[in-house]
Amino acid sequence: MPTGPVVIGVDSSTQSTKAALVDAETGALLALGRAPHPVTGADGARETDPEEWWTALARAVADALRQAAVPRAAVSGIAVAGQQHGLVVLGGNGRPLRPALLWNDTRSALQAAALTGALGGPDAWLARTGSVPVASMTAAKWQWLRENDPATAERTRAVRLPHDYLTERLCGTAVTDPGDASGTCWYDTGRAAYDPELLALLGLDPAQLPHVAPAAATRAGALTPAAAEALGLPAGIAVAAGTGDNMAAAVGLGLGGAGLLDRPVVSLGTSGTVFAATRTRPASPGIAGFAAADGAYLPLGCTLNCTLAVDRIAALLGLDREDAAPGDGLVLLPYLDGERTPDLPHATGLLTGLRHATTPHALLGAAYEGAVFTVLRALDELLAACGLDPAAPAVRDLPLRLIGGGARGRVWTETVRRLSGRPLVVPAATELVALGAAALAAAAAGGGDPVALASSWGAGAGRELAPVERDEETWRRIAGVLDQAAPTLLA
């Protein structure tokens, strides 16, 4: 039983919401509530009704409160970390006009390419936003809506990201943070403000957008009576500005942007991401130059196809996800939903190297290898964007922190070890996004630095795995196939 304040960190992800009830002094996870929410769409479309997120948040908080022997009056703050890039459009009554377009909706690929050209090319976007538009970015989705559903775009009175929408439901204040705002492609990470020229290009009025708080832990307001009743929490508790899920995971790991690069992270989830905190403003077409929650930068590479794609291959083969063997000369690029890094939004899966002796287990192993290779190649781009040589011995020896659902899988972990040749740290904490959000809530309620607080909780510590010799042959084989196939995949 905690003797001090308790906070709630919310992880509103693509397919579910988690609410972590956390002791604000020790970081102990007292309870974790969960609730799913649906994703609909086909042929590149991925959508969710934002009201489903609110319903799931209420259910997840109720679930956590049921589990924990903690008086509700002990809860002092709440913060939301949400899936990045999603487009939520609201009418004059503050309610959604249509389902939200999610980050992995690839229909806006043409709009992303057109926007890139409209500003003069990738370098112009990098100079302003730190990122080049791809189908995932909110700017491309808003432009898609303007072109494909102009009536709804015309009726739109407010534009929000998923975490903005939920935070506004909690405290009644339209607020976002630099981290999640940096994923819109209309926020200037150098000036830490919305870019007026980009807003004009997109036909957006600044009044349609939320205020950008100085940091994710900023107290955005107090829990309204209506939200308190819906969640079963005390009215008036602190609501933090919150942030995007990747930024919250960095907080949970205690990444503070010390020096040129602070502890690169590989996250194996529905998508695969690589990120690191740095004080250097990165600029690379293949990397999103996001802001971090604490004023640093959080360069990030993201692949659409990670655990979900590999699980799909396992299901097609009738195998358990752990029942895999090395690829044995096969190459399987599991781009089942197109791909973001590399930017191949219309790509499909590609398989080569089949022989009579090929086994289902090797085929599944090749899917793992293809997904891990894509993530690790994004890591090399990230390191280069931060001014580091990925092949330098000192850089090769940097430990990778391996997080996400895949980090709990034996084959995932061993494939990352084999293809990276790096030492790994697998943190003991499994809910880093929710824990990071809890640190933001604790800072909003009681003051202090959320990164320092999360570091004191020790959530980034865990099992250490020594490096193994890098599998150069498999790396070269996959790289050769991808480089040769990329022009075809772009078609």
C-alpha positions as CSV (number, residue, x, y, z in Angstrom):
1,M,0.0,0.0,0.0
2,P,1.6,3.3,-1.0
3,T,1.9,6.0,1.7
4,G,2.3,8.9,-0.8
5,P,0.6,10.1,-3.9
6,V,-0.5,7.9,-6.7
7,V,-0.7,8.8,-10.4
8,I,-2.2,7.3,-13.5
9,G,-0.2,7.0,-16.8
10,V,-2.3,6.2,-19.9
11,D,-0.9,4.4,-22.9
12,S,-3.5,4.9,-25.7
13,S,-2.0,2.8,-28.5
14,T,-3.3,1.6,-31.9
15,Q,-5.3,-1.3,-30.7
16,S,-5.8,-0.9,-26.9
17,T,-5.6,1.4,-24.0
18,K,-3.7,0.7,-20.8
19,A,-3.9,2.7,-17.5
20,A,-1.1,2.2,-15.1
21,L,-1.7,3.1,-11.4
22,V,1.8,4.0,-10.1
23,D,3.3,5.0,-6.8
24,A,4.6,8.5,-7.6
25,E,7.5,8.1,-5.1
26,T,8.9,4.7,-6.0
27,G,7.5,4.1,-9.5
28,A,6.0,0.8,-8.3
29,L,3.3,-0.4,-10.7
30,L,0.3,-1.0,-8.4
31,A,-2.2,-2.1,-11.1
32,L,-2.6,-2.1,-14.9
33,G,-6.0,-1.8,-16.5
34,R,-6.6,-2.7,-20.1
35,A,-9.3,-2.2,-22.7
36,P,-9.3,-2.8,-26.4
37,H,-10.5,-0.5,-29.2
38,P,-11.2,-1.5,-32.8
39,V,-9.3,-0.6,-35.9
40,T,-11.2,-0.7,-39.2
41,G,-10.3,-0.3,-42.8
42,A,-8.8,-2.1,-45.8
43,D,-6.7,-1.3,-48.8
44,G,-4.5,1.0,-46.9
45,A,-7.2,2.6,-44.7
46,R,-6.8,2.4,-40.9
47,E,-9.4,4.2,-38.8
48,T,-10.9,4.4,-35.3
49,D,-13.7,6.4,-33.9
50,P,-12.1,8.7,-31.3
51,E,-15.0,8.1,-29.0
52,E,-13.8,4.5,-28.7
53,W,-10.5,5.8,-27.2
54,W,-12.4,7.7,-24.6
55,T,-14.6,4.7,-23.7
56,A,-11.5,2.5,-23.6
57,L,-9.7,5.0,-21.3
58,A,-12.6,5.0,-18.9
59,R,-12.7,1.2,-18.9
60,A,-9.0,0.8,-18.4
61,V,-8.9,3.3,-15.5
62,A,-11.9,1.4,-13.9
63,D,-10.1,-1.9,-14.4
64,A,-6.9,-0.5,-12.7
65,L,-8.9,0.9,-9.7
66,R,-10.7,-2.4,-9.2
67,Q,-7.4,-4.3,-9.0
68,A,-5.6,-1.9,-6.6
69,A,-6.3,-1.5,-2.9
70,V,-5.8,2.2,-3.2
71,P,-8.3,4.9,-2.2
72,R,-9.3,7.0,-5.2
73,A,-8.6,10.1,-3.2
74,A,-4.9,9.2,-3.3
75,V,-4.8,9.7,-7.1
76,S,-3.1,13.1,-7.7
77,G,-2.6,13.3,-11.4
78,I,-3.1,11.7,-14.8
79,A,-1.3,12.0,-18.2
80,V,-2.0,10.5,-21.6
81,A,0.6,9.2,-24.0
82,G,-1.0,8.4,-27.4
83,Q,-0.2,6.9,-30.8
84,Q,1.4,9.5,-32.9
85,H,0.3,11.2,-36.1
86,G,-3.4,10.3,-36.1
87,L,-5.8,12.9,-37.5
88,V,-8.8,13.8,-35.3
89,V,-11.2,16.4,-36.7
90,L,-13.8,18.0,-34.5
91,G,-16.9,20.1,-35.2
92,G,-18.2,23.1,-33.3
93,N,-19.5,20.9,-30.5
94,G,-16.0,19.5,-29.8
95,R,-17.0,16.0,-31.0
96,P,-15.4,14.0,-33.9
97,L,-16.8,14.6,-37.4
98,R,-15.5,11.2,-38.7
99,P,-13.3,8.3,-37.6
100,A,-9.7,9.3,-37.0
101,L,-7.1,8.5,-39.7
102,L,-4.4,6.5,-37.9
103,W,-0.6,6.7,-38.3
104,N,-0.5,3.4,-40.3
105,D,-3.2,4.6,-42.8
106,T,-1.2,4.8,-46.1
107,R,-3.8,6.4,-48.3
108,S,-2.1,9.8,-48.1
109,A,1.1,8.7,-49.8
110,L,0.3,10.8,-52.9
111,Q,-0.4,13.9,-50.7
112,A,2.8,13.4,-48.8
113,A,4.8,13.4,-52.1
114,A,2.9,16.4,-53.4
115,L,3.5,18.4,-50.2
116,T,7.2,17.6,-50.3
117,G,7.4,19.1,-53.8
118,A,5.2,22.1,-53.0
119,L,7.8,23.3,-50.5
120,G,10.8,22.7,-52.7
121,G,11.8,19.2,-51.7
122,P,13.0,17.2,-48.7
123,D,15.7,19.7,-47.6
124,A,13.2,22.5,-47.2
125,W,11.0,20.3,-44.9
126,L,14.0,19.2,-42.9
127,A,15.1,22.7,-42.3
128,R,11.7,23.6,-40.9
129,T,10.2,20.6,-39.3
130,G,13.1,18.1,-39.0
131,S,11.1,15.6,-41.0
132,V,10.0,14.9,-44.6
133,P,6.3,14.2,-45.2
134,V,5.4,10.6,-45.5
135,A,2.0,8.9,-45.5
136,S,2.1,8.5,-41.7
137,M,2.5,12.2,-40.9
138,T,-0.6,14.2,-39.9
139,A,-0.1,16.9,-42.5
140,A,-0.4,14.4,-45.3
141,K,-3.6,13.0,-43.7
142,W,-5.1,16.4,-43.4
143,Q,-4.3,17.1,-47.1
144,W,-5.9,13.8,-48.0
145,L,-9.0,14.7,-46.2
146,R,-9.2,18.1,-47.9
147,E,-9.0,16.4,-51.3
148,N,-11.1,13.3,-50.7
149,D,-13.7,14.6,-48.2
150,P,-13.8,18.4,-48.6
151,A,-17.2,18.8,-47.0
152,T,-15.8,17.4,-43.7
153,A,-12.6,19.4,-44.0
154,E,-14.7,22.5,-44.4
155,R,-16.8,21.7,-41.3
156,T,-13.7,21.1,-39.2
157,R,-13.4,23.6,-36.3
158,A,-10.5,21.8,-34.5
159,V,-7.7,19.5,-35.5
160,R,-6.2,17.2,-32.8
161,L,-3.8,14.4,-32.4
162,P,-5.1,11.3,-30.5
163,H,-3.4,12.3,-27.2
164,D,-4.6,15.9,-27.6
165,Y,-8.1,14.7,-28.0
166,L,-8.1,12.7,-24.8
167,T,-6.3,15.3,-22.8
168,E,-8.9,17.9,-23.8
169,R,-11.6,15.5,-22.7
170,L,-9.9,15.2,-19.4
171,C,-9.3,18.9,-18.6
172,G,-11.3,20.9,-21.1
173,T,-8.1,22.6,-22.4
174,A,-6.9,22.4,-26.0
175,V,-3.2,21.6,-25.4
176,T,-0.5,19.5,-26.9
177,D,3.3,19.2,-26.3
178,P,6.4,19.7,-28.5
179,G,7.0,16.0,-28.8
180,D,3.7,14.9,-30.3
181,A,3.4,18.3,-32.2
182,S,6.7,17.5,-33.9
183,G,5.1,14.6,-35.7
184,T,2.5,16.7,-37.5
185,C,4.9,18.2,-40.1
186,W,3.5,21.7,-39.4
187,Y,5.6,22.3,-36.3
188,D,9.0,23.9,-36.5
189,T,11.3,22.0,-34.2
190,G,14.0,24.6,-34.4
191,R,11.8,27.5,-33.3
192,A,9.5,25.3,-31.1
193,A,6.4,26.7,-32.7
194,Y,3.8,26.1,-35.4
195,D,5.1,27.2,-38.8
196,P,2.8,29.9,-40.3
197,E,3.9,29.2,-43.9
198,L,3.2,25.5,-43.6
199,L,-0.2,26.2,-42.0
200,A,-1.0,28.4,-45.0
201,L,0.1,25.7,-47.4
202,L,-2.2,23.2,-45.7
203,G,-5.2,25.7,-45.4
204,L,-5.1,25.5,-41.6
205,D,-6.0,28.3,-39.2
206,P,-3.8,28.4,-36.1
207,A,-7.1,28.8,-34.1
208,Q,-7.9,25.2,-35.2
209,L,-4.9,23.8,-33.4
210,P,-4.2,23.2,-29.7
211,H,-1.8,25.4,-27.7
212,V,1.7,23.9,-27.4
213,A,2.7,23.6,-23.8
214,P,6.5,24.2,-23.0
215,A,6.9,20.5,-22.1
216,A,4.9,17.3,-21.8
217,A,4.9,17.4,-18.0
218,T,3.3,20.9,-18.0
219,R,0.1,21.0,-16.0
220,A,-2.5,21.5,-18.7
221,G,-5.4,21.9,-16.3
222,A,-7.5,20.1,-13.7
223,L,-9.7,17.0,-14.2
224,T,-13.2,18.4,-14.9
225,P,-16.2,17.2,-12.9
226,A,-17.7,15.4,-16.0
227,A,-14.4,13.6,-16.7
228,A,-14.0,12.8,-13.0
229,E,-17.5,11.2,-13.0
230,A,-16.7,9.2,-16.1
231,L,-13.4,7.9,-14.7
232,G,-14.3,7.5,-11.1
233,L,-11.5,9.9,-10.0
234,P,-11.4,13.0,-7.8
235,A,-12.3,16.2,-9.7
236,G,-9.5,18.8,-9.8
237,I,-6.5,16.5,-9.9
238,A,-3.6,17.5,-12.2
239,V,-3.8,16.7,-15.9
240,A,-0.4,16.9,-17.7
241,A,-0.1,18.0,-21.3
242,G,1.0,14.5,-22.2
243,T,2.8,13.4,-25.3
244,G,3.2,10.8,-28.0
245,D,3.9,7.2,-27.2
246,N,7.5,7.1,-28.3
247,M,8.3,10.3,-26.3
248,A,6.7,8.7,-23.2
249,A,8.7,5.5,-23.6
250,A,11.9,7.6,-23.7
251,V,10.8,9.3,-20.4
252,G,10.1,5.9,-18.9
253,L,13.6,4.8,-19.8
254,G,15.1,7.9,-18.3
255,L,16.5,9.2,-21.6
256,G,17.4,12.8,-21.2
257,G,19.4,13.7,-24.3
258,A,22.8,13.8,-22.5
259,G,25.6,14.6,-25.0
260,L,25.6,13.6,-28.6
261,L,23.4,10.5,-28.1
262,D,21.8,8.8,-25.1
263,R,21.2,5.1,-25.2
264,P,19.6,4.0,-28.6
265,V,16.4,2.1,-28.2
266,V,14.8,-0.5,-30.5
267,S,11.1,-1.0,-29.9
268,L,9.4,-4.2,-31.3
269,G,5.7,-3.7,-31.4
270,T,3.0,-3.5,-34.1
271,S,5.4,-1.2,-35.7
272,G,9.2,-1.3,-35.2
273,T,10.8,1.9,-34.0
274,V,14.3,3.1,-33.2
275,F,15.0,6.3,-31.3
276,A,17.5,8.0,-29.1
277,A,17.6,11.2,-27.1
278,T,20.1,13.8,-28.3
279,R,20.9,17.5,-28.0
280,T,21.7,17.6,-31.7
281,R,19.0,18.6,-34.1
282,P,19.0,15.8,-36.7
283,A,18.3,16.3,-40.4
284,S,18.0,13.2,-42.5
285,P,15.3,12.3,-45.1
286,G,15.0,8.8,-43.7
287,I,14.5,9.8,-40.1
288,A,11.8,11.8,-38.3
289,G,13.5,14.6,-36.4
290,F,11.1,14.7,-33.5
291,A,11.3,16.8,-30.3
292,A,11.5,15.0,-27.0
293,A,9.5,15.6,-23.9
294,D,12.2,17.5,-22.0
295,G,13.4,20.0,-24.6
296,A,15.9,17.7,-26.3
297,Y,15.4,15.9,-29.6
298,L,14.2,12.4,-30.2
299,P,15.2,11.3,-33.8
300,L,13.2,8.3,-34.7
301,G,12.9,5.7,-37.5
302,C,9.7,3.7,-37.8
303,T,8.8,0.7,-39.8
304,L,5.1,-0.3,-40.3
305,N,5.7,-4.0,-40.4
306,C,7.1,-5.6,-37.2
307,T,5.5,-8.1,-34.8
308,L,2.1,-8.0,-36.5
309,A,3.6,-8.9,-39.9
310,V,5.6,-11.7,-38.5
311,D,2.7,-13.1,-36.5
312,R,0.7,-13.1,-39.8
313,I,3.4,-15.2,-41.5
314,A,3.4,-17.6,-38.5
315,A,-0.4,-17.9,-38.8
316,L,-0.3,-18.6,-42.5
317,L,2.3,-21.4,-41.8
318,G,0.3,-22.8,-38.9
319,L,3.3,-22.2,-36.6
320,D,3.8,-20.7,-33.1
321,R,5.7,-17.4,-33.3
322,E,8.6,-19.0,-31.4
323,D,8.8,-22.0,-33.7
324,A,11.3,-20.4,-36.2
325,A,14.8,-21.3,-37.5
326,P,17.3,-19.1,-39.3
327,G,16.3,-18.1,-42.8
328,D,18.7,-20.6,-44.6
329,G,19.2,-18.5,-47.7
330,L,15.7,-17.0,-47.9
331,V,14.8,-13.4,-48.0
332,L,11.3,-12.3,-46.9
333,L,10.6,-8.6,-46.8
334,P,7.3,-8.6,-44.8
335,Y,6.0,-5.3,-46.1
336,L,2.4,-6.4,-45.7
337,D,1.1,-2.9,-45.1
338,G,3.4,-1.0,-47.4
339,E,6.4,0.5,-45.6
340,R,7.4,3.7,-43.9
341,T,11.1,3.2,-43.5
342,P,12.2,2.8,-46.3
343,D,9.4,5.0,-47.7
344,L,7.6,2.4,-49.8
345,P,3.9,3.0,-49.0
346,H,2.5,0.8,-51.8
347,A,4.9,-2.1,-51.3
348,T,3.8,-5.7,-50.7
349,G,5.6,-8.6,-49.2
350,L,8.4,-10.1,-51.2
351,L,9.9,-13.6,-50.9
352,T,12.9,-15.0,-52.7
353,G,15.2,-18.0,-52.3
354,L,12.7,-20.8,-52.1
355,R,14.0,-24.3,-52.6
356,H,12.6,-27.9,-52.3
357,A,14.4,-28.2,-49.0
358,T,12.9,-25.0,-47.5
359,T,11.1,-25.6,-44.3
360,P,8.2,-23.6,-42.8
361,H,10.4,-22.9,-39.8
362,A,13.1,-21.3,-42.0
363,L,10.4,-19.3,-43.8
364,L,9.2,-17.9,-40.5
365,G,12.7,-17.2,-39.5
366,A,13.2,-15.2,-42.8
367,A,10.2,-13.1,-41.8
368,Y,11.9,-12.2,-38.5
369,E,15.1,-11.5,-40.3
370,G,13.4,-9.2,-42.8
371,A,11.6,-7.2,-40.1
372,V,14.7,-6.9,-37.9
373,F,16.9,-5.9,-40.8
374,T,14.5,-3.1,-41.7
375,V,14.5,-1.8,-38.1
376,L,18.3,-2.0,-37.7
377,R,18.9,-0.3,-41.0
378,A,16.7,2.5,-39.8
379,L,19.0,2.6,-36.7
380,D,22.0,3.1,-38.9
381,E,20.3,6.0,-40.5
382,L,19.5,7.5,-37.1
383,L,23.1,7.2,-35.9
384,A,24.3,8.9,-39.1
385,A,21.8,11.7,-38.7
386,C,23.2,12.3,-35.2
387,G,26.7,12.6,-36.6
388,L,27.9,9.1,-35.8
389,D,29.5,6.5,-38.0
390,P,27.4,3.3,-37.6
391,A,30.4,1.2,-38.6
392,A,32.8,2.7,-36.1
393,P,33.8,0.2,-33.4
394,A,32.8,2.6,-30.5
395,V,29.4,3.1,-32.1
396,R,29.0,-0.7,-32.8
397,D,29.6,-1.3,-29.1
398,L,26.7,0.9,-28.0
399,P,24.2,-1.2,-26.1
400,L,20.7,-1.3,-27.5
401,R,17.7,-1.2,-25.2
402,L,15.2,-3.6,-26.5
403,I,11.6,-2.8,-25.6
404,G,8.0,-3.6,-26.8
405,G,6.1,-6.9,-27.0
406,G,8.7,-8.5,-29.2
407,A,11.4,-8.0,-26.6
408,R,9.7,-10.7,-24.6
409,G,10.1,-13.2,-27.4
410,R,13.1,-15.5,-27.6
411,V,13.3,-15.4,-31.4
412,W,12.9,-11.7,-31.7
413,T,15.7,-11.1,-29.1
414,E,18.1,-13.6,-30.7
415,T,17.5,-12.3,-34.2
416,V,18.3,-8.7,-33.1
417,R,21.4,-10.0,-31.4
418,R,22.5,-11.9,-34.5
419,L,21.9,-9.2,-37.0
420,S,23.1,-6.3,-34.9
421,G,26.1,-7.8,-33.2
422,R,25.5,-5.4,-30.3
423,P,25.1,-5.9,-26.6
424,L,21.4,-5.7,-25.5
425,V,19.6,-4.5,-22.4
426,V,16.1,-5.8,-22.0
427,P,14.5,-3.6,-19.3
428,A,12.5,-5.4,-16.7
429,A,9.7,-2.9,-16.9
430,T,7.2,-3.9,-19.6
431,E,4.9,-0.9,-19.7
432,L,7.4,1.9,-20.4
433,V,4.9,4.1,-22.3
434,A,2.4,4.1,-19.4
435,L,5.3,4.5,-16.9
436,G,6.6,7.5,-18.8
437,A,3.1,9.0,-18.8
438,A,2.9,8.4,-15.1
439,A,6.2,10.3,-14.6
440,L,4.7,13.2,-16.6
441,A,1.6,13.0,-14.3
442,A,3.7,13.0,-11.2
443,A,5.7,16.0,-12.4
444,A,2.5,17.9,-13.3
445,A,1.1,17.2,-9.8
446,G,4.1,17.7,-7.7
447,G,6.8,19.4,-9.8
448,G,10.2,18.2,-10.7
449,D,11.9,16.7,-13.8
450,P,9.9,13.7,-15.1
451,V,13.0,12.2,-16.8
452,A,15.0,12.4,-13.5
453,L,12.0,11.0,-11.6
454,A,11.7,8.0,-14.1
455,S,15.4,7.4,-13.8
456,S,15.1,7.2,-10.0
457,W,12.4,4.6,-10.6
458,G,14.9,2.4,-12.4
459,A,12.5,1.3,-15.2
460,G,15.3,1.3,-17.8
461,A,17.4,-1.4,-15.9
462,G,17.1,-5.0,-16.9
463,R,18.7,-8.2,-18.3
464,E,22.0,-7.6,-20.1
465,L,22.9,-9.8,-23.1
466,A,26.5,-9.9,-24.4
467,P,27.0,-9.3,-28.1
468,V,27.4,-12.2,-30.5
469,E,29.2,-12.1,-33.9
470,R,27.2,-10.2,-36.4
471,D,25.6,-12.4,-39.2
472,E,27.1,-10.4,-42.1
473,E,26.1,-13.0,-44.7
474,T,22.4,-12.6,-43.9
475,W,22.7,-8.9,-43.6
476,R,24.3,-8.6,-47.1
477,R,21.8,-11.0,-48.6
478,I,18.7,-9.0,-47.4
479,A,20.3,-5.7,-48.3
480,G,21.1,-6.8,-51.8
481,V,17.5,-8.0,-52.4
482,L,16.0,-4.8,-50.9
483,D,18.2,-2.5,-52.9
484,Q,17.5,-4.4,-56.1
485,A,13.7,-4.6,-55.4
486,A,13.1,-1.0,-54.2
487,P,12.4,0.5,-57.6
488,T,9.8,-2.2,-58.2
489,L,8.3,-1.8,-54.8
490,L,7.9,1.9,-55.4
491,A,5.8,1.3,-58.5
